[in-house]
Amino acid sequence: MPTPHNNAKKGDIAKTVLMPGDPLRAKFIAENYLDGPVCYNEVRGMLGYTGTYKGVPVSVQGSGMGMPSIGIYSWELFSEYGVENIIRVGTAGAVADNVQLRDVVIGMSASTNSAYASQYRLPGTYAPTASWSLLSAAVKAAEEKGGVFHVGNIFSSDTFYDDADSLAQWQKMGVLAIEMEAAALYMNAARLGRNALCILTVSDCPLKGLSTTAEERQTTFRDMMEIALETAYSVK
Ligand code: HPA
């Protein structure tokens, strides 16, 4: 049944969904990587498509920016549409010194400054963690691809423009990169007993004042996409 945010009918969405933040990237992925893509959602322009990759059904849908947005879309995919696996594919800012522009970062865990976990009323601090099934498949795909990639803790921030300037402190704790969605996605997956992973390409280095061009972003985006699609294929 459609939700307030998604027009898809039950059965329209594959068991594995790739989620870029930008819905136009979802369109790009569907048109360039999937066979026979069919658009199942246009509500709020948050485009979603289902097609096949190497014969396996895969969907791709925008998540929007930030944890409230991915929190809504991923919750509905898991709970209303029976989705088993969500793989976020996005961009990130480098935090660790050895993470360079264009590198791929796979989020094993996601620290956060968000209050998202407060809804669970846990008597302690929850550690949002990727699912091993997806993480191990993605690492294997990244190894086979051969480019530079890192696996570890990422930081999901509520702010892009951060008055507190806290990145140096996250760097001291071994955080690899900053983005804005993974922690909520990992918590939704945990709460509903499903699987989630976040794969990122480094588009900028906020601590060093560097960023990639739009053209470079497109190319490095392809490496990440191919890792994500191979991951989707291996958990078919
Ligand atoms: N901060 C937050 N999210 C991001 C960044 C950043 O510097 N770069 C890409 N996504």
Boltz pocket constraint, residues with backbone or C-beta under 6 A from the ligand:
constraints:
  - pocket:
      binder: B
      contacts: [[A, 91], [A, 92], [A, 93], [A, 157], [A, 159], [A, 160], [A, 178], [A, 179], [A, 180], [A, 203], [A, 204], [A, 206]]
      max_distance: 6.0
